[in-house]
Amino acid sequence: MSRMRTLRHRARASLLMPAVLALALSLSACTAPGSGAATPVPSAPGSAAPLTADQKGALRAYEAYWSAFAAAAHEPSSGSSELTSHAVDPELSKAHGVLVGWAKTGSRFDAVYAHASESVEAAADRATVHDCMTLTGKVVVVASDTVTSQTDPNPVPVTAVLHRISGSWKVSAVEQGKGSCGVPPSGAPNPSGAPK
């Protein structure tokens, strides 16, 4: 590949990968969790406390958001109307911005998101999901089907805030969580995302 073409591909990748990570782990302003009434409930297999209907609904909505984003990122020029079923601002605007950027550069992002949710808090019309998310993806130039960059599939702690709007949970903010992913040796979930 010529030096100029290599530099163009690196420039495109340097613009797109931060956008992917900015969306997936956007550092949006997230208010502190609701009142003391919200109690983290582990969603790890074998946990003693079952999830409530609200917690299950919020978790399904969170996972549906990432599925919708992955589908929209695969064909960014077709728009992202499906995202409006799963997200609201400010997260929705961030997602639209990333998709418009890919469409303008003639690229797409082929992604698979794997989740290992550690806890879900839900109180009234607000929920917080603490997740260990692994993003496996690649930026592809559509015209040539050339891969310009790939992500490292390392699990990252993610915290998402959802709001119930007209009876449906929607993602309003996604930010990188604190600490690292994993479960303490005791087998108990680590809802805070704190380092082990």
N, C-alpha and C positions, 0 to 999 in steps of 0.2 A: 504494500500500500504506500502511496506517495506520502512524503512528509506533510504536505499541505492537507491532504485528505485525512491523515491521522490527526492533525491538529484540529480540524473541523469536527471530527468524531469526538475527540476529547472535550472540546468546547461544548458540544451538544450534551454529552454525558454529564459534564460538570454542571450544566444548567438543569438537567432533568433529575438527576439523582437527589440533589438536595430537596427538590420539589416533592419527590416521592416520600422522602423521609420527613419532610416538613409536614406533609399531609398525614402520613401514617403516625407520626409522633409529634404533631404540631404542639408548639409550646404556647397554647392559647391560655388566656386568663381563665382560671377555673376557681370558682369560689369554694370555700371550705365546705365539706359535706354538711348536710342538714343538721337539724337538732340532734340531741343525744338519743332520740327515738330510733334512729337508724342504726342497726347493729349489723356488723359484717357477718354474713353467713357463708361458710365455706361451700364451694361448689365442686370441690375435689371428690373423686370417687371414694366411697367408703366413709364419707363424712357423716357424723351422727345427726346433724340437723338438716332436714330437707329444705329445699328452696320453697319460698312462698310463691304464689301465683304472680305477684308483682315482680319478684326477682327473676323468675323464669321468663316472663314477658320481656323484661329489660335485657336479659342475656340474649334471647332470640333476636331482638331488635338490633343489638350491637353486632351480632354475627351477620345478620342480614345486611347491615350497612357495609361491612367489608366485602361481602359477596357482590353487592351492587356496585361498589367502587371498582372491584376487580373486573367486572363485566364492562363497565364504562371505560376503564383504562385500556381495555383490549381494542376498543373501537372509539377513541376519543372524538373523532370527527362526527360521530352520529349523535352527539349530545349526551346528556346525563340526566334525563328526566326521571329515570328510575331512582336516582339519589334523593329526590324530593320526598319519596315515600319513606325514607329512612333517616334523613338528617334535616336539621334546621341551622340557621346562622348562629354562630360564626363558622361552624364546621362546613356547612353546605357551601358557603362562598369560597372557602379554601379549596374544597374538592373541585368545584367548577373552575377555579383559577388554574389548578394543576392540569385538568383535562384540556382546557383551552390552550395552555402552553404546549402540550404534546401535539395537539391538532395543528397548531401553527408551524411546528417543526417537522411535521410529517412523520411523527413517531407514535408508537403505542407502548404500553407497559403491560407485559404478560406477567401476571402475578398470581401467587397462591398464598393465602394467609392461613396459618395454622394457629389455633387458639388453645391455651391451657388456662382458662379463667381460674383465678385463685379465689375471688370473692365477689359478691354482689351485695350492695347496700341499696335498700329501697325504702323511702318514706314519702308518703303523700304522692306528689307528682314529680319527684326527682329520684334518680337512681345513679349509682356510681358502680362501674365495672372495673375491677382490677384484673388485668390480664397479663399473661406471658405470651406475647405474640411473636411468631416467627414468620418473616416475610421472605419468600423466595420469588425472585422476579428478574426480568431482564427488559431493558429498553431496546426496542426494535425499530429500525427505519422501515416504514411500511412499503415504500416503493421497491426497495431491494431485498427486503426481509433479512437485513443485516443486523446482528446484535451489536449494539454499541457499548453496553455496559450491563453488569449483573450485580445483584445484591449478594451480600454474604448472609447465608441463612442462620443467623444467630438469634436466639430468643431475646426479646427486649421487653422490659416491664412497661405496660401501657395502662393509663387510667383514662376512662371515658366517662363523661357526664351525659346522662340522658334526661329528657323531660317528657312527661306524658302530655300530649297535645291532642285534644279531641278524642281521648281514649286510646291513642297509640303512642308507644314509646319511640322517641326520635333522638339520635345522637346530636348533641349540641357542641361538644368540645372533646378533643382527643389530645392528650399530652403524654410525654414520656414519663413513666412512673419513676419512683426513686428506688435505688438499690439494684438488685439483680434478680433474675428469675430463679425459681427453684423451690424446693420444699425442704424444711428443716429435717434433720435426721429422725426426729421423733415421728415423722409422717404427718404432722399437723400442717394444714395449709398456712401460708404466710401472707395474710391479706394486706399487710402494709407494704409489701414489696421491699422490705428492709433487707439489707445484706445478711447473708447467713453466716 
